[in-house]
Amino acid sequence: MKGLAKHERRWASDTVPGKFPASGVTSPAGTESSSGEELVEVTLDLQDDDTIVLRSVEPATAASALVISIDDEDGGGGGGSSGAGTPCSASASCPSRSPMMRRSSSSLFRQFSQELKAEAVAKARQFSQELKAELRRFSWSHSHASRVLSASTSSAGQNAGGFDMALTARALRKQRAQLDRNRSGAQKALRGLRFISNGKTTGNVDAWNEVQASFDKLAKDGYLFRQDFAQCIGMRDSKEFALELFDALGRRRRMTVDKISKDELYEFWSQITDQSFDSRLQIFFDMVDKNEDGRITEEEVKEIIMLSASANRLSRLKEQAEEYAALIMEELDPERLGYIELWQLETLLLQKDTYLNYSQALSYTSQALSQNLQGLRRRSPIRRLSTKCLYYLEENWRRIWVVMLWIMIMIGLFTWKFLQYRQKAAFQVMGYCLLTAKGAAETLKLNMALILLPVCRNTITWLRSTKVGLFIPFDDNINFHKTIAAAIVVGVILHVGDHLACDFVRLEHTSTSDYTRYLKDDFGNPKPTYFDLVKGPEGVTGILMVILMAVAFTLATRWFRRSLVKFPKPFDRLTGFNAFWYSHHLFVLVYILLIIHGVFLYLVHLWYRKTTWMYLAVPVLLYAGERTLRFFRSGMYTVRLLKVAIYPGNVLTLKMSKPPQFKYKSGQYMFVQCPAVSPFEWHPFSITSAPGDDYLSVHIRQLGDWTRELKRVFAEACEPPVAGKSGLLRADETTKKSLPKLCIDGPYGAPAQDYKKYDVLLLVGLGIGATPFISILKDLINNIVRSEEQADSVTDISRNSDLSIGSVDSPGPNRVSPRRRKTLKTTNAYFYWVTREQGSFDWFKGVMNEVAELDQRGVIEMHNYLTSVYEEGDARSALITMVQALNHAKNGVDIVSGTRVRTHFARPNWKKALTKLCSKHNGARIGVFYCGAPVLAKELSKLCYEFNQKGPTKFDFHKEHF
């Protein structure tokens, strides 16, 4: 008998000569005539609903006549009718003393069959009632087990009975779990628990060839040692886990060795890449069950949790391994037997998704309506090309017209100067080199003026809120600044190169007659030499400008600004943001030299034709005014530091008082200066507080030399953590040490500030790139709370107005409706935060908990992704996923982030995320805002482009630039 769900009774019939008709239960068909006696064995199954099902009818021997086999602890006696034997007890053996009922007619057998059926049903019902009563008694005893154990008054027999009942309850749970697995669609869960998921195709010949090649490199004398096993199979980053796997596989072969051959390695590889879930589950169980007793204790669960935490670089999880081991035992061992078995571990894996019902991704139910990029009807090449062109124009028309206008102006200026100098006498000596140099010089004047406009941040912040922002892409101001700089490089090469390599050489080598005829009026007498031309005011200022611009341009490149180029000390100071910032201010000297250079011209003598100052006047004055405004405004915006904290990941949080004149929008940024670090440097940081807050806050991550020094200065002012509180360095107004002074300037416009014009928001932040979106989330929550309060107040006012109107019977038009705020267009927001470190979630833990608590309508959906943890389904993160699910189901807190928001593992599938957005918000305009590494920006931009071509849902992609 398996379990307690079915109970078999075996009955032996009387001897039946010849053939007989079926009656009652049944009778064997086609029984052959025999001169001897024949016995029939009937097997019946008792179902959960007290029904009897015939299981089998087989010939039996006389020795087994009338055997009643009931697995009943009480033994259940009772006589049978018509001389039927008494059922045997489960605890006693049943002797072969069954009476043989001899009847020669089929009618007598039919009567016996009816009696047999009636007795079987009666016995089955009696057994079912006894079993239910026993289970109720067990349930009561289990709920009060703690009091019984504490009293210690039960006898040894009672203890044994309780243990037996616990085993019975576990057996019932096991049978239910097996039924649930068969009934439920467990295929999704069964695809989990993979040991090899690092890009290799498990079970593939190519994957084994890679492992074999690694074996050939690492093997010594034809054997692979245990310490090299992790590297050989591709688990170099989780060596401890691989070693436990090695030991478990060895124990399965009843061997304990430190080295294996290639054939044994192939056997190991075949087991860990087995496509069968049951096989992989058994291996995982064997890793935990080190003593091979088929049971896992709480201590063994703790060890595997610590091992998984170490493999996934979750240091905090290791510290709480004992707590989470107890949590698993509480869930899987309600009978308190002190151990769990294989089927319980399997049950937890299969029920994982039931617990993970918080912060789930968008529903799959409407995925049939999603945009299928591959399944659409194929179009002709001309149609596809035209569609791409139309989309490109639609998305980039503002950039296109600005760039085209700029290029046309440069072409016009170049052509104008080219034709103008073609009429001069100097052309006869210097030729087209002179024309090219002068045309390039004219474009240089324009670009040296324009390059200042994109960095006039106050002006751009003001213009982007006007109608001008509909026609000019102010979000691309830094890109346009870089594009102009590239045009300046080309202009300098043409202008300086033509003069030094062509014009000056031709002038020096021209004949005296030609010089007197064409160049004497411009260069004077005697004819200057090449050195005379270079050392003159025009040559000296030009060469100095080239040197200064070369330094500034080089240190502004990504390699130097991001410190990707490494120099030995003391030359390492040539890289980093400080070098970029200070070298950029060399342009003050460049503009002074440019004005001087424009005054001392060789071929122009009338002052009103020396146009360099005309180009530069307005932009230089505008930029100088901006810097002056920053100087005075920073002094006016005096702030008082309210709180300082240093979080894991080298993130400094500064919370300061909000000046009354400081008005900003969510998504904007401000400049911060700390005189204790540098009295000249200003650095931009996103504002993480909401406009409705009475304070300002920024989160600054240590990425360069200035931020490193800033963190050091504030760390010295912070106090060490107090016992019982978090281990963060903190400081506030009560701190004994004085906090450094801080100056701010802003706010300044950013792409994310326009989030309110979209129906749906997709906010994507990588690491510290989440900062501009934290303010948006807080602002959305404030708007939600405000709208709910407003709705409640409107309801109360309307109710009071109705009561007053009913009492005085006044006309409706005299009622005054309360003033309403403009409704927010945004209906939903989806926040994806991807980070590599577990400690990063501490930065905005309070904000995420606040959003999860106040957002009762589900307007905001948050997804945290931790890339240091192996993807869900990997054996190295399987137990972490289980603990994560259980802890949130019980306590409502995610074990990784410490918030109410679920943490996903590995990287998001962005195509799937956008597909779900299309399904749920069909036809909506979705604003995609991104702040982080450029690599993901390209991927998101490309996906937005693809989805915009395929359906009515439109994605507008924006990337933050500083």
Buried (B, 14 or more C-beta within 10 A) or exposed (E): EEBBBBBBBBBBBBBBBEEBEEBBBBBBEEBEEEEEEBBBBBBBBBEEEEEBEEEEBEEBEBEBBBBBBBBBBEEBEEEBEEBBBBBBBBEEEBEEEBEEBEBEEBEBBBBBBEBBBEBBBEBBEEBBEBBEEBBEEBEEBBEEBEEBEEEEEBEEEEEEBBEEBBEBBBBBBBBEBBEEBEEBEBEEBBEBBBBBBBEBEBEEEEBBEBBBEBBEEBBEEEBBBBBBBBBBBBBEBBBBBBBBBBBBBBBBEEEEBEBBBBEBBBBBBEBBBBEEBEBBBBBBBBBBBBEEEEBBBBEBBBBBBBBBBBBBBBEBBBEBBBEBBEBBBEBBBEBEBEBBBBBBBBBBBBBBBEBBEBBEBBEEEEBEEBBEBEEEEEEEEEEEEEEEEEBEEEBEEBBEEBBEEBEEEBEEBBEEBBEEBEEBBBBEBBBEBBBBBBBBBBBBBBBBBBBBBBBBBBBBBEBBEEEEBEEBBBBBBEBBBBBBBEBBBEBBEBBBBBBBEBBBBBBBEBEEEBBEBBBBEBBEEEBBEBEBBBEBEBBBBBBBBBEBBEBBBBBBEEEBBBBEBEEEEEEBEBBBBBBBBBBBEBBEEBBEBBBBBBBBBBBBEEEEEBEBBEBBEEBBEBBEEBEEEBEEBBEEBEBEBBBBBBBBBBBBBBBBBBBEEBEBBBBBBBBBBBEBBBEEBBBBBBBBBBBEBEBBBBBBBBBBBBBBBBBEBBEEBBBEEEEEEEEBBBBBEEBEEEBBEBBBBBBBBBBBBBBBEBBBBBBBBBBBBBBBBBBBBBBBBBBBEEBEEBEEEEEEBEEEBEEEBEEEEEEEEEEEEEEEEEEBEBEBBBBBBBBBBBBBBBBBBEBBBBBBEBBEEEBBBBBBBBBBBBBBBBBBBBBBBBBBBBBBBEEEBBBBBBBBBBBBBBEBEBEBBBBBBBBBBBEBBBBBBBBBEEEBBEEBBEBBBBBBBBBEBBBBBBBBEE
